[in-house]
Amino acid sequence: MTKQTSFTQGKILQPLIFFAFPVLLALFLQAMYGAVDLLIVGKFASSVDVSAVSTGS
């Protein structure tokens, strides 16, 4: 059996949180990937390279 969620009837907060959580998690992980990338490039490269990586991420 599959459970169907309706965003047009009933309470909205809990279904909305369950819907948005994976998106927020993906955005957080992408930000952490960019931060680690900046740390590594900043350790071994010049400021021009760091600027390019920060623009790309």
Beta strands, then each sheet from edge to edge (+ up, - down):
end
